[in-house]
C-alpha cells in the first residue's frame, strides 16, 4: 500500500494489428521475461495458422 494514495490503473491500449484490447491482454499473458515482440510474433503467427 503506497503512502501517497492509491495508484491509478493503467488503461490497456489496443494492439496495432487487430485493434483489440483482448488481443493485447492475451499477448501480455503469453509474454515471458518482458519479451513482448516475441510474444506478439507467436500470437500473430498462431492467428495466421488458425485463419488458414
mmCIF entry with sequence, helices, sheets and N, C-alpha, C, O atoms, coordinates in Angstrom:
data_MODEL
# 
_entry.id   MODEL 
# 
_entity.id                         1 
_entity.type                       polymer 
_entity.pdbx_number_of_molecules   1 
# 
_entity_poly.entity_id                      1 
_entity_poly.type                           'polypeptide(L)' 
_entity_poly.nstd_linkage                   no 
_entity_poly.nstd_monomer                   no 
_entity_poly.pdbx_seq_one_letter_code       
;(UNK)(UNK)(UNK)(UNK)(UNK)(UNK)(UNK)(UNK)(UNK)(UNK)(UNK)(UNK)(UNK)(UNK)(UNK)(UNK)
(UNK)(UNK)(UNK)(UNK)(UNK)(UNK)(UNK)(UNK)(UNK)(UNK)(UNK)(UNK)(UNK)(UNK)(UNK)(UNK)
(UNK)(UNK)(UNK)(UNK)(UNK)(UNK)(UNK)(UNK)(UNK)(UNK)(UNK)(UNK)(UNK)(UNK)(UNK)(UNK)
(UNK)(UNK)(UNK)(UNK)
;
_entity_poly.pdbx_seq_one_letter_code_can   XXXXXXXXXXXXXXXXXXXXXXXXXXXXXXXXXXXXXXXXXXXXXXXXXXXX 
_entity_poly.pdbx_strand_id                 A 
# 
loop_
_entity_poly_seq.entity_id 
_entity_poly_seq.num 
_entity_poly_seq.mon_id 
_entity_poly_seq.hetero 
1 1  UNK n 
1 2  UNK n 
1 3  UNK n 
1 4  UNK n 
1 5  UNK n 
1 6  UNK n 
1 7  UNK n 
1 8  UNK n 
1 9  UNK n 
1 10 UNK n 
1 11 UNK n 
1 12 UNK n 
1 13 UNK n 
1 14 UNK n 
1 15 UNK n 
1 16 UNK n 
1 17 UNK n 
1 18 UNK n 
1 19 UNK n 
1 20 UNK n 
1 21 UNK n 
1 22 UNK n 
1 23 UNK n 
1 24 UNK n 
1 25 UNK n 
1 26 UNK n 
1 27 UNK n 
1 28 UNK n 
1 29 UNK n 
1 30 UNK n 
1 31 UNK n 
1 32 UNK n 
1 33 UNK n 
1 34 UNK n 
1 35 UNK n 
1 36 UNK n 
1 37 UNK n 
1 38 UNK n 
1 39 UNK n 
1 40 UNK n 
1 41 UNK n 
1 42 UNK n 
1 43 UNK n 
1 44 UNK n 
1 45 UNK n 
1 46 UNK n 
1 47 UNK n 
1 48 UNK n 
1 49 UNK n 
1 50 UNK n 
1 51 UNK n 
1 52 UNK n 
# 
_struct_asym.id          A 
_struct_asym.entity_id   1 
# 
loop_
_struct_conf.conf_type_id 
_struct_conf.id 
_struct_conf.pdbx_PDB_helix_id 
_struct_conf.beg_label_comp_id 
_struct_conf.beg_label_asym_id 
_struct_conf.beg_label_seq_id 
_struct_conf.pdbx_beg_PDB_ins_code 
_struct_conf.end_label_comp_id 
_struct_conf.end_label_asym_id 
_struct_conf.end_label_seq_id 
_struct_conf.pdbx_end_PDB_ins_code 
_struct_conf.beg_auth_comp_id 
_struct_conf.beg_auth_asym_id 
_struct_conf.beg_auth_seq_id 
_struct_conf.end_auth_comp_id 
_struct_conf.end_auth_asym_id 
_struct_conf.end_auth_seq_id 
_struct_conf.pdbx_PDB_helix_class 
_struct_conf.details 
_struct_conf.pdbx_PDB_helix_length 
HELX_P HELX_P1 AA1 UNK A 21 ? UNK A 30 ? UNK A 21 UNK A 30 1 ? 10 
HELX_P HELX_P2 AA2 UNK A 36 ? UNK A 51 ? UNK A 36 UNK A 51 1 ? 16 
# 
_struct_conf_type.id          HELX_P 
_struct_conf_type.criteria    ? 
_struct_conf_type.reference   ? 
# 
loop_
_atom_site.group_PDB 
_atom_site.id 
_atom_site.type_symbol 
_atom_site.label_atom_id 
_atom_site.label_alt_id 
_atom_site.label_comp_id 
_atom_site.label_asym_id 
_atom_site.label_entity_id 
_atom_site.label_seq_id 
_atom_site.pdbx_PDB_ins_code 
_atom_site.Cartn_x 
_atom_site.Cartn_y 
_atom_site.Cartn_z 
_atom_site.occupancy 
_atom_site.B_iso_or_equiv 
_atom_site.pdbx_formal_charge 
_atom_site.auth_seq_id 
_atom_site.auth_comp_id 
_atom_site.auth_asym_id 
_atom_site.auth_atom_id 
_atom_site.pdbx_PDB_model_num 
ATOM 1   N N  . UNK A 1 1  ? 0.847  -1.169  0.000   1.00 0.00 ? 1  UNK A N  1 
ATOM 2   C CA . UNK A 1 1  ? 0.000  0.000   0.000   1.00 0.00 ? 1  UNK A CA 1 
ATOM 3   C C  . UNK A 1 1  ? 0.896  1.237   0.000   1.00 0.00 ? 1  UNK A C  1 
ATOM 4   O O  . UNK A 1 1  ? 1.671  1.437   0.936   1.00 0.00 ? 1  UNK A O  1 
ATOM 5   N N  . UNK A 1 2  ? 0.798  2.077   -1.050  1.00 0.00 ? 2  UNK A N  1 
ATOM 6   C CA . UNK A 1 2  ? 1.655  3.250   -1.118  1.00 0.00 ? 2  UNK A CA 1 
ATOM 7   C C  . UNK A 1 2  ? 1.220  4.330   -0.127  1.00 0.00 ? 2  UNK A C  1 
ATOM 8   O O  . UNK A 1 2  ? 0.054  4.405   0.259   1.00 0.00 ? 2  UNK A O  1 
ATOM 9   N N  . UNK A 1 3  ? 2.165  5.150   0.270   1.00 0.00 ? 3  UNK A N  1 
ATOM 10  C CA . UNK A 1 3  ? 1.880  6.204   1.235   1.00 0.00 ? 3  UNK A CA 1 
ATOM 11  C C  . UNK A 1 3  ? 1.240  7.427   0.588   1.00 0.00 ? 3  UNK A C  1 
ATOM 12  O O  . UNK A 1 3  ? 0.587  8.220   1.265   1.00 0.00 ? 3  UNK A O  1 
ATOM 13  N N  . UNK A 1 4  ? 1.423  7.578   -0.705  1.00 0.00 ? 4  UNK A N  1 
ATOM 14  C CA . UNK A 1 4  ? 0.937  8.784   -1.379  1.00 0.00 ? 4  UNK A CA 1 
ATOM 15  C C  . UNK A 1 4  ? -0.430 8.601   -2.026  1.00 0.00 ? 4  UNK A C  1 
ATOM 16  O O  . UNK A 1 4  ? -0.776 9.349   -2.940  1.00 0.00 ? 4  UNK A O  1 
ATOM 17  N N  . UNK A 1 5  ? -1.194 7.650   -1.586  1.00 0.00 ? 5  UNK A N  1 
ATOM 18  C CA . UNK A 1 5  ? -2.538 7.469   -2.119  1.00 0.00 ? 5  UNK A CA 1 
ATOM 19  C C  . UNK A 1 5  ? -2.622 6.309   -3.081  1.00 0.00 ? 5  UNK A C  1 
ATOM 20  O O  . UNK A 1 5  ? -1.630 5.627   -3.339  1.00 0.00 ? 5  UNK A O  1 
ATOM 21  N N  . UNK A 1 6  ? -3.798 6.089   -3.604  1.00 0.00 ? 6  UNK A N  1 
ATOM 22  C CA . UNK A 1 6  ? -3.986 4.943   -4.496  1.00 0.00 ? 6  UNK A CA 1 
ATOM 23  C C  . UNK A 1 6  ? -3.278 5.133   -5.833  1.00 0.00 ? 6  UNK A C  1 
ATOM 24  O O  . UNK A 1 6  ? -3.169 6.247   -6.345  1.00 0.00 ? 6  UNK A O  1 
ATOM 25  N N  . UNK A 1 7  ? -2.808 4.037   -6.377  1.00 0.00 ? 7  UNK A N  1 
ATOM 26  C CA . UNK A 1 7  ? -2.136 4.057   -7.670  1.00 0.00 ? 7  UNK A CA 1 
ATOM 27  C C  . UNK A 1 7  ? -3.200 3.896   -8.753  1.00 0.00 ? 7  UNK A C  1 
ATOM 28  O O  . UNK A 1 7  ? -4.000 2.962   -8.691  1.00 0.00 ? 7  UNK A O  1 
ATOM 29  N N  . UNK A 1 8  ? -3.224 4.796   -9.754  1.00 0.00 ? 8  UNK A N  1 
ATOM 30  C CA . UNK A 1 8  ? -4.252 4.672   -10.797 1.00 0.00 ? 8  UNK A CA 1 
ATOM 31  C C  . UNK A 1 8  ? -3.995 3.466   -11.697 1.00 0.00 ? 8  UNK A C  1 
ATOM 32  O O  . UNK A 1 8  ? -2.846 3.127   -11.979 1.00 0.00 ? 8  UNK A O  1 
ATOM 33  N N  . UNK A 1 9  ? -5.078 2.820   -12.147 1.00 0.00 ? 9  UNK A N  1 
ATOM 34  C CA . UNK A 1 9  ? -4.962 1.683   -13.058 1.00 0.00 ? 9  UNK A CA 1 
ATOM 35  C C  . UNK A 1 9  ? -4.590 2.201   -14.441 1.00 0.00 ? 9  UNK A C  1 
ATOM 36  O O  . UNK A 1 9  ? -5.098 3.228   -14.889 1.00 0.00 ? 9  UNK A O  1 
ATOM 37  N N  . UNK A 1 10 ? -3.696 1.478   -15.112 1.00 0.00 ? 10 UNK A N  1 
ATOM 38  C CA . UNK A 1 10 ? -3.327 1.833   -16.476 1.00 0.00 ? 10 UNK A CA 1 
ATOM 39  C C  . UNK A 1 10 ? -4.339 1.233   -17.438 1.00 0.00 ? 10 UNK A C  1 
ATOM 40  O O  . UNK A 1 10 ? -4.763 0.088   -17.277 1.00 0.00 ? 10 UNK A O  1 
ATOM 41  N N  . UNK A 1 11 ? -4.720 2.012   -18.433 1.00 0.00 ? 11 UNK A N  1 
ATOM 42  C CA . UNK A 1 11 ? -5.651 1.519   -19.436 1.00 0.00 ? 11 UNK A CA 1 
ATOM 43  C C  . UNK A 1 11 ? -4.878 0.714   -20.469 1.00 0.00 ? 11 UNK A C  1 
ATOM 44  O O  . UNK A 1 11 ? -3.774 1.096   -20.857 1.00 0.00 ? 11 UNK A O  1 
ATOM 45  N N  . UNK A 1 12 ? -5.449 -0.394  -20.913 1.00 0.00 ? 12 UNK A N  1 
ATOM 46  C CA . UNK A 1 12 ? -4.804 -1.260  -21.893 1.00 0.00 ? 12 UNK A CA 1 
ATOM 47  C C  . UNK A 1 12 ? -5.026 -0.665  -23.277 1.00 0.00 ? 12 UNK A C  1 
ATOM 48  O O  . UNK A 1 12 ? -6.159 -0.376  -23.661 1.00 0.00 ? 12 UNK A O  1 
ATOM 49  N N  . UNK A 1 13 ? -3.929 -0.482  -24.030 1.00 0.00 ? 13 UNK A N  1 
ATOM 50  C CA . UNK A 1 13 ? -4.037 0.039   -25.387 1.00 0.00 ? 13 UNK A CA 1 
ATOM 51  C C  . UNK A 1 13 ? -4.315 -1.102  -26.355 1.00 0.00 ? 13 UNK A C  1 
ATOM 52  O O  . UNK A 1 13 ? -3.774 -2.195  -26.188 1.00 0.00 ? 13 UNK A O  1 
ATOM 53  N N  . UNK A 1 14 ? -5.148 -0.870  -27.362 1.00 0.00 ? 14 UNK A N  1 
ATOM 54  C CA . UNK A 1 14 ? -5.420 -1.938  -28.337 1.00 0.00 ? 14 UNK A CA 1 
ATOM 55  C C  . UNK A 1 14 ? -4.188 -2.243  -29.177 1.00 0.00 ? 14 UNK A C  1 
ATOM 56  O O  . UNK A 1 14 ? -3.348 -1.371  -29.397 1.00 0.00 ? 14 UNK A O  1 
ATOM 57  N N  . UNK A 1 15 ? -4.084 -3.484  -29.646 1.00 0.00 ? 15 UNK A N  1 
ATOM 58  C CA . UNK A 1 15 ? -2.909 -3.876  -30.427 1.00 0.00 ? 15 UNK A CA 1 
ATOM 59  C C  . UNK A 1 15 ? -2.986 -3.244  -31.817 1.00 0.00 ? 15 UNK A C  1 
ATOM 60  O O  . UNK A 1 15 ? -4.078 -2.933  -32.291 1.00 0.00 ? 15 UNK A O  1 
ATOM 61  N N  . UNK A 1 16 ? -1.832 -3.050  -32.481 1.00 0.00 ? 16 UNK A N  1 
ATOM 62  C CA . UNK A 1 16 ? -1.813 -2.338  -33.767 1.00 0.00 ? 16 UNK A CA 1 
ATOM 63  C C  . UNK A 1 16 ? -2.393 -3.128  -34.936 1.00 0.00 ? 16 UNK A C  1 
ATOM 64  O O  . UNK A 1 16 ? -2.788 -2.520  -35.931 1.00 0.00 ? 16 UNK A O  1 
ATOM 65  N N  . UNK A 1 17 ? -2.461 -4.446  -34.858 1.00 0.00 ? 17 UNK A N  1 
ATOM 66  C CA . UNK A 1 17 ? -2.915 -5.252  -35.997 1.00 0.00 ? 17 UNK A CA 1 
ATOM 67  C C  . UNK A 1 17 ? -4.433 -5.418  -35.986 1.00 0.00 ? 17 UNK A C  1 
ATOM 68  O O  . UNK A 1 17 ? -5.098 -5.110  -36.975 1.00 0.00 ? 17 UNK A O  1 
ATOM 69  N N  . UNK A 1 18 ? -4.983 -5.905  -34.870 1.00 0.00 ? 18 UNK A N  1 
ATOM 70  C CA . UNK A 1 18 ? -6.410 -6.204  -34.798 1.00 0.00 ? 18 UNK A CA 1 
ATOM 71  C C  . UNK A 1 18 ? -7.213 -5.123  -34.072 1.00 0.00 ? 18 UNK A C  1 
ATOM 72  O O  . UNK A 1 18 ? -8.442 -5.188  -34.053 1.00 0.00 ? 18 UNK A O  1 
ATOM 73  N N  . UNK A 1 19 ? -6.556 -4.145  -33.483 1.00 0.00 ? 19 UNK A N  1 
ATOM 74  C CA . UNK A 1 19 ? -7.201 -3.041  -32.751 1.00 0.00 ? 19 UNK A CA 1 
ATOM 75  C C  . UNK A 1 19 ? -8.135 -3.574  -31.666 1.00 0.00 ? 19 UNK A C  1 
ATOM 76  O O  . UNK A 1 19 ? -9.266 -3.112  -31.516 1.00 0.00 ? 19 UNK A O  1 
ATOM 77  N N  . UNK A 1 20 ? -7.637 -4.556  -30.915 1.00 0.00 ? 20 UNK A N  1 
ATOM 78  C CA . UNK A 1 20 ? -8.438 -5.202  -29.883 1.00 0.00 ? 20 UNK A CA 1 
ATOM 79  C C  . UNK A 1 20 ? -7.680 -5.203  -28.560 1.00 0.00 ? 20 UNK A C  1 
ATOM 80  O O  . UNK A 1 20 ? -6.498 -5.542  -28.506 1.00 0.00 ? 20 UNK A O  1 
ATOM 81  N N  . UNK A 1 21 ? -8.376 -4.821  -27.502 1.00 0.00 ? 21 UNK A N  1 
ATOM 82  C CA . UNK A 1 21 ? -7.771 -4.855  -26.170 1.00 0.00 ? 21 UNK A CA 1 
ATOM 83  C C  . UNK A 1 21 ? -7.624 -6.290  -25.674 1.00 0.00 ? 21 UNK A C  1 
ATOM 84  O O  . UNK A 1 21 ? -6.715 -6.591  -24.900 1.00 0.00 ? 21 UNK A O  1 
ATOM 85  N N  . UNK A 1 22 ? -8.515 -7.173  -26.115 1.00 0.00 ? 22 UNK A N  1 
ATOM 86  C CA . UNK A 1 22 ? -8.451 -8.574  -25.705 1.00 0.00 ? 22 UNK A CA 1 
ATOM 87  C C  . UNK A 1 22 ? -7.192 -9.240  -26.241 1.00 0.00 ? 22 UNK A C  1 
ATOM 88  O O  . UNK A 1 22 ? -6.560 -10.029 -25.538 1.00 0.00 ? 22 UNK A O  1 
ATOM 89  N N  . UNK A 1 23 ? -6.824 -8.929  -27.474 1.00 0.00 ? 23 UNK A N  1 
ATOM 90  C CA . UNK A 1 23 ? -5.604 -9.493  -28.058 1.00 0.00 ? 23 UNK A CA 1 
ATOM 91  C C  . UNK A 1 23 ? -4.383 -8.979  -27.302 1.00 0.00 ? 23 UNK A C  1 
ATOM 92  O O  . UNK A 1 23 ? -3.438 -9.734  -27.072 1.00 0.00 ? 23 UNK A O  1 
ATOM 93  N N  . UNK A 1 24 ? -4.392 -7.710  -26.916 1.00 0.00 ? 24 UNK A N  1 
ATOM 94  C CA . UNK A 1 24 ? -3.279 -7.155  -26.141 1.00 0.00 ? 24 UNK A CA 1 
ATOM 95  C C  . UNK A 1 24 ? -3.144 -7.863  -24.800 1.00 0.00 ? 24 UNK A C  1 
ATOM 96  O O  . UNK A 1 24 ? -2.031 -8.166  -24.371 1.00 0.00 ? 24 UNK A O  1 
ATOM 97  N N  . UNK A 1 25 ? -4.261 -8.129  -24.138 1.00 0.00 ? 25 UNK A N  1 
ATOM 98  C CA . UNK A 1 25 ? -4.212 -8.840  -22.859 1.00 0.00 ? 25 UNK A CA 1 
ATOM 99  C C  . UNK A 1 25 ? -3.680 -10.258 -23.047 1.00 0.00 ? 25 UNK A C  1 
ATOM 100 O O  . UNK A 1 25 ? -2.922 -10.756 -22.215 1.00 0.00 ? 25 UNK A O  1 
ATOM 101 N N  . UNK A 1 26 ? -4.078 -10.906 -24.142 1.00 0.00 ? 26 UNK A N  1 
ATOM 102 C CA . UNK A 1 26 ? -3.597 -12.256 -24.424 1.00 0.00 ? 26 UNK A CA 1 
ATOM 103 C C  . UNK A 1 26 ? -2.096 -12.243 -24.690 1.00 0.00 ? 26 UNK A C  1 
ATOM 104 O O  . UNK A 1 26 ? -1.381 -13.128 -24.218 1.00 0.00 ? 26 UNK A O  1 
ATOM 105 N N  . UNK A 1 27 ? -1.608 -11.254 -25.439 1.00 0.00 ? 27 UNK A N  1 
ATOM 106 C CA . UNK A 1 27 ? -0.170 -11.132 -25.710 1.00 0.00 ? 27 UNK A CA 1 
ATOM 107 C C  . UNK A 1 27 ? 0.586  -10.931 -24.404 1.00 0.00 ? 27 UNK A C  1 
ATOM 108 O O  . UNK A 1 27 ? 1.657  -11.507 -24.212 1.00 0.00 ? 27 UNK A O  1 
ATOM 109 N N  . UNK A 1 28 ? 0.039  -10.123 -23.509 1.00 0.00 ? 28 UNK A N  1 
ATOM 110 C CA . UNK A 1 28 ? 0.703  -9.886  -22.227 1.00 0.00 ? 28 UNK A CA 1 
ATOM 111 C C  . UNK A 1 28 ? 0.749  -11.153 -21.373 1.00 0.00 ? 28 UNK A C  1 
ATOM 112 O O  . UNK A 1 28 ? 1.693  -11.335 -20.605 1.00 0.00 ? 28 UNK A O  1 
ATOM 113 N N  . UNK A 1 29 ? -0.239 -12.023 -21.488 1.00 0.00 ? 29 UNK A N  1 
ATOM 114 C CA . UNK A 1 29 ? -0.222 -13.289 -20.750 1.00 0.00 ? 29 UNK A CA 1 
ATOM 115 C C  . UNK A 1 29 ? 0.788  -14.267 -21.343 1.00 0.00 ? 29 UNK A C  1 
ATOM 116 O O  . UNK A 1 29 ? 1.400  -15.048 -20.615 1.00 0.00 ? 29 UNK A O  1 
ATOM 117 N N  . UNK A 1 30 ? 0.962  -14.224 -22.670 1.00 0.00 ? 30 UNK A N  1 
ATOM 118 C CA . UNK A 1 30 ? 1.908  -15.121 -23.336 1.00 0.00 ? 30 UNK A CA 1 
ATOM 119 C C  . UNK A 1 30 ? 3.348  -14.670 -23.079 1.00 0.00 ? 30 UNK A C  1 
ATOM 120 O O  . UNK A 1 30 ? 4.264  -15.492 -23.086 1.00 0.00 ? 30 UNK A O  1 
ATOM 121 N N  . UNK A 1 31 ? 3.548  -13.387 -22.856 1.00 0.00 ? 31 UNK A N  1 
ATOM 122 C CA . UNK A 1 31 ? 4.883  -12.800 -22.731 1.00 0.00 ? 31 UNK A CA 1 
ATOM 123 C C  . UNK A 1 31 ? 5.670  -13.397 -21.556 1.00 0.00 ? 31 UNK A C  1 
ATOM 124 O O  . UNK A 1 31 ? 5.150  -13.527 -20.448 1.00 0.00 ? 31 UNK A O  1 
ATOM 125 N N  . UNK A 1 32 ? 6.926  -13.756 -21.820 1.00 0.00 ? 32 UNK A N  1 
ATOM 126 C CA . UNK A 1 32 ? 7.839  -14.254 -20.797 1.00 0.00 ? 32 UNK A CA 1 
ATOM 127 C C  . UNK A 1 32 ? 9.052  -13.338 -20.707 1.00 0.00 ? 32 UNK A C  1 
ATOM 128 O O  . UNK A 1 32 ? 9.614  -12.952 -21.733 1.00 0.00 ? 32 UNK A O  1 
ATOM 129 N N  . UNK A 1 33 ? 9.454  -12.991 -19.510 1.00 0.00 ? 33 UNK A N  1 
ATOM 130 C CA . UNK A 1 33 ? 10.655 -12.186 -19.245 1.00 0.00 ? 33 UNK A CA 1 
ATOM 131 C C  . UNK A 1 33 ? 10.644 -10.858 -19.989 1.00 0.00 ? 33 UNK A C  1 
ATOM 132 O O  . UNK A 1 33 ? 11.704 -10.361 -20.369 1.00 0.00 ? 33 UNK A O  1 
ATOM 133 N N  . UNK A 1 34 ? 9.479  -10.278 -20.203 1.00 0.00 ? 34 UNK A N  1 
ATOM 134 C CA . UNK A 1 34 ? 9.386  -8.971  -20.838 1.00 0.00 ? 34 UNK A CA 1 
ATOM 135 C C  . UNK A 1 34 ? 9.610  -8.966  -22.334 1.00 0.00 ? 34 UNK A C  1 
ATOM 136 O O  . UNK A 1 34 ? 9.789  -7.898  -22.920 1.00 0.00 ? 34 UNK A O  1 
ATOM 137 N N  . UNK A 1 35 ? 9.605  -10.116 -22.966 1.00 0.00 ? 35 UNK A N  1 
ATOM 138 C CA . UNK A 1 35 ? 9.845  -10.217 -24.415 1.00 0.00 ? 35 UNK A CA 1 
ATOM 139 C C  . UNK A 1 35 ? 8.522  -10.045 -25.159 1.00 0.00 ? 35 UNK A C  1 
ATOM 140 O O  . UNK A 1 35 ? 7.926  -11.019 -25.618 1.00 0.00 ? 35 UNK A O  1 
ATOM 141 N N  . UNK A 1 36 ? 8.075  -8.805  -25.273 1.00 0.00 ? 36 UNK A N  1 
ATOM 142 C CA . UNK A 1 36 ? 6.768  -8.554  -25.869 1.00 0.00 ? 36 UNK A CA 1 
ATOM 143 C C  . UNK A 1 36 ? 6.770  -8.770  -27.375 1.00 0.00 ? 36 UNK A C  1 
ATOM 144 O O  . UNK A 1 36 ? 5.785  -9.263  -27.924 1.00 0.00 ? 36 UNK A O  1 
ATOM 145 N N  . UNK A 1 37 ? 7.855  -8.413  -28.054 1.00 0.00 ? 37 UNK A N  1 
ATOM 146 C CA . UNK A 1 37 ? 7.891  -8.594  -29.510 1.00 0.00 ? 37 UNK A CA 1 
ATOM 147 C C  . UNK A 1 37 ? 7.856  -10.072 -29.877 1.00 0.00 ? 37 UNK A C  1 
ATOM 148 O O  . UNK A 1 37 ? 7.249  -10.445 -30.881 1.00 0.00 ? 37 UNK A O  1 
ATOM 149 N N  . UNK A 1 38 ? 8.498  -10.914 -29.079 1.00 0.00 ? 38 UNK A N  1 
ATOM 150 C CA . UNK A 1 38 ? 8.462  -12.358 -29.327 1.00 0.00 ? 38 UNK A CA 1 
ATOM 151 C C  . UNK A 1 38 ? 7.046  -12.886 -29.086 1.00 0.00 ? 38 UNK A C  1 
ATOM 152 O O  . UNK A 1 38 ? 6.548  -13.703 -29.861 1.00 0.00 ? 38 UNK A O  1 
ATOM 153 N N  . UNK A 1 39 ? 6.404  -12.425 -28.023 1.00 0.00 ? 39 UNK A N  1 
ATOM 154 C CA . UNK A 1 39 ? 5.039  -12.860 -27.728 1.00 0.00 ? 39 UNK A CA 1 
ATOM 155 C C  . UNK A 1 39 ? 4.077  -12.420 -28.829 1.00 0.00 ? 39 UNK A C  1 
ATOM 156 O O  . UNK A 1 39 ? 3.184  -13.176 -29.209 1.00 0.00 ? 39 UNK A O  1 
ATOM 157 N N  . UNK A 1 40 ? 4.253  -11.199 -29.344 1.00 0.00 ? 40 UNK A N  1 
ATOM 158 C CA . UNK A 1 40 ? 3.408  -10.731 -30.442 1.00 0.00 ? 40 UNK A CA 1 
ATOM 159 C C  . UNK A 1 40 ? 3.590  -11.609 -31.671 1.00 0.00 ? 40 UNK A C  1 
ATOM 160 O O  . UNK A 1 40 ? 2.613  -11.977 -32.324 1.00 0.00 ? 40 UNK A O  1 
ATOM 161 N N  . UNK A 1 41 ? 4.834  -11.944 -31.988 1.00 0.00 ? 41 UNK A N  1 
ATOM 162 C CA . UNK A 1 41 ? 5.106  -12.783 -33.156 1.00 0.00 ? 41 UNK A CA 1 
ATOM 163 C C  . UNK A 1 41 ? 4.458  -14.153 -32.995 1.00 0.00 ? 41 UNK A C  1 
ATOM 164 O O  . UNK A 1 41 ? 3.882  -14.678 -33.948 1.00 0.00 ? 41 UNK A O  1 
ATOM 165 N N  . UNK A 1 42 ? 4.543  -14.737 -31.804 1.00 0.00 ? 42 UNK A N  1 
ATOM 166 C CA . UNK A 1 42 ? 3.948  -16.051 -31.552 1.00 0.00 ? 42 UNK A CA 1 
ATOM 167 C C  . UNK A 1 42 ? 2.429  -15.988 -31.715 1.00 0.00 ? 42 UNK A C  1 
ATOM 168 O O  . UNK A 1 42 ? 1.837  -16.858 -32.354 1.00 0.00 ? 42 UNK A O  1 
ATOM 169 N N  . UNK A 1 43 ? 1.800  -14.970 -31.143 1.00 0.00 ? 43 UNK A N  1 
ATOM 170 C CA . UNK A 1 43 ? 0.341  -14.860 -31.193 1.00 0.00 ? 43 UNK A CA 1 
ATOM 171 C C  . UNK A 1 43 ? -0.132 -14.595 -32.617 1.00 0.00 ? 43 UNK A C  1 
ATOM 172 O O  . UNK A 1 43 ? -1.088 -15.221 -33.075 1.00 0.00 ? 43 UNK A O  1 
ATOM 173 N N  . UNK A 1 44 ? 0.522  -13.677 -33.321 1.00 0.00 ? 44 UNK A N  1 
ATOM 174 C CA . UNK A 1 44 ? 0.090  -13.355 -34.682 1.00 0.00 ? 44 UNK A CA 1 
ATOM 175 C C  . UNK A 1 44 ? 0.318  -14.530 -35.628 1.00 0.00 ? 44 UNK A C  1 
ATOM 176 O O  . UNK A 1 44 ? -0.495 -14.761 -36.523 1.00 0.00 ? 44 UNK A O  1 
ATOM 177 N N  . UNK A 1 45 ? 1.408  -15.275 -35.448 1.00 0.00 ? 45 UNK A N  1 
ATOM 178 C CA . UNK A 1 45 ? 1.629  -16.476 -36.264 1.00 0.00 ? 45 UNK A CA 1 
ATOM 179 C C  . UNK A 1 45 ? 0.568  -17.535 -35.975 1.00 0.00 ? 45 UNK A C  1 
ATOM 180 O O  . UNK A 1 45 ? 0.106  -18.221 -36.887 1.00 0.00 ? 45 UNK A O  1 
ATOM 181 N N  . UNK A 1 46 ? 0.185  -17.666 -34.710 1.00 0.00 ? 46 UNK A N  1 
ATOM 182 C CA . UNK A 1 46 ? -0.865 -18.623 -34.359 1.00 0.00 ? 46 UNK A CA 1 
ATOM 183 C C  . UNK A 1 46 ? -2.200 -18.213 -34.978 1.00 0.00 ? 46 UNK A C  1 
ATOM 184 O O  . UNK A 1 46 ? -2.949 -19.068 -35.450 1.00 0.00 ? 46 UNK A O  1 
ATOM 185 N N  . UNK A 1 47 ? -2.503 -16.920 -34.980 1.00 0.00 ? 47 UNK A N  1 
ATOM 186 C CA . UNK A 1 47 ? -3.742 -16.446 -35.600 1.00 0.00 ? 47 UNK A CA 1 
ATOM 187 C C  . UNK A 1 47 ? -3.735 -16.699 -37.106 1.00 0.00 ? 47 UNK A C  1 
ATOM 188 O O  . UNK A 1 47 ? -4.769 -17.040 -37.681 1.00 0.00 ? 47 UNK A O  1 
ATOM 189 N N  . UNK A 1 48 ? -2.581 -16.535 -37.746 1.00 0.00 ? 48 UNK A N  1 
ATOM 190 C CA . UNK A 1 48 ? -2.484 -16.808 -39.183 1.00 0.00 ? 48 UNK A CA 1 
ATOM 191 C C  . UNK A 1 48 ? -2.679 -18.299 -39.467 1.00 0.00 ? 48 UNK A C  1 
ATOM 192 O O  . UNK A 1 48 ? -3.317 -18.671 -40.453 1.00 0.00 ? 48 UNK A O  1 
ATOM 193 N N  . UNK A 1 49 ? -2.127 -19.149 -38.600 1.00 0.00 ? 49 UNK A N  1 
ATOM 194 C CA . UNK A 1 49 ? -2.306 -20.594 -38.764 1.00 0.00 ? 49 UNK A CA 1 
ATOM 195 C C  . UNK A 1 49 ? -3.776 -20.976 -38.592 1.00 0.00 ? 49 UNK A C  1 
ATOM 196 O O  . UNK A 1 49 ? -4.290 -21.821 -39.324 1.00 0.00 ? 49 UNK A O  1 
ATOM 197 N N  . UNK A 1 50 ? -4.439 -20.363 -37.639 1.00 0.00 ? 50 UNK A N  1 
ATOM 198 C CA . UNK A 1 50 ? -5.863 -20.628 -37.421 1.00 0.00 ? 50 UNK A CA 1 
ATOM 199 C C  . UNK A 1 50 ? -6.683 -20.154 -38.615 1.00 0.00 ? 50 UNK A C  1 
ATOM 200 O O  . UNK A 1 50 ? -7.644 -20.810 -39.016 1.00 0.00 ? 50 UNK A O  1 
ATOM 201 N N  . UNK A 1 51 ? -6.299 -19.017 -39.178 1.00 0.00 ? 51 UNK A N  1 
ATOM 202 C CA . UNK A 1 51 ? -7.037 -18.455 -40.306 1.00 0.00 ? 51 UNK A CA 1 
ATOM 203 C C  . UNK A 1 51 ? -6.990 -19.372 -41.528 1.00 0.00 ? 51 UNK A C  1 
ATOM 204 O O  . UNK A 1 51 ? -7.952 -19.431 -42.294 1.00 0.00 ? 51 UNK A O  1 
ATOM 205 N N  . UNK A 1 52 ? -5.877 -20.087 -41.716 1.00 0.00 ? 52 UNK A N  1 
ATOM 206 C CA . UNK A 1 52 ? -5.717 -20.954 -42.896 1.00 0.00 ? 52 UNK A CA 1 
ATOM 207 C C  . UNK A 1 52 ? -6.551 -22.207 -42.831 1.00 0.00 ? 52 UNK A C  1 
ATOM 208 O O  . UNK A 1 52 ? -6.514 -23.022 -43.753 1.00 0.00 ? 52 UNK A O  1 
# 
